[in-house]
């Protein structure tokens, strides 16, 4: 079993500084007037980046030429507190010299190996898709 240590320190008001297990720092703010990432946006972003990591790795292993990757994320939350996530849709658009079958397989493997997806999927409906554009 692996473990990681993260840290969160209050800066002021509803503004915090988070530090990941490698020491990277990120400003997080629950106050729209104070610069920083919205706390609840970090979960869909973590999911998308976790999946994207594996998509890129698999495409590279399959010797596909990836020129760009853009991920569109839509999240739906309940209207009443605690406003839990009910659905997150993650749409990958890749371009380059990429076979559609290779892109589909990359996303399939990413879904299988993403720890964020494995952690939330029993509760949150996660919908993924991938499209291949022109080089």
Secondary structure as UniProt FT lines:
FT   STRAND          7..12
FT   TURN            13..14
FT   STRAND          15..19
FT   TURN            21..22
FT   STRAND          25..29
FT   TURN            32..33
FT   TURN            39..40
FT   HELIX           41..61
FT   TURN            62..63
FT   STRAND          65..77
FT   TURN            81..82
FT   STRAND          85..97
FT   HELIX           100..113
FT   HELIX           115..120
FT   TURN            121..123
FT   STRAND          125..133
//
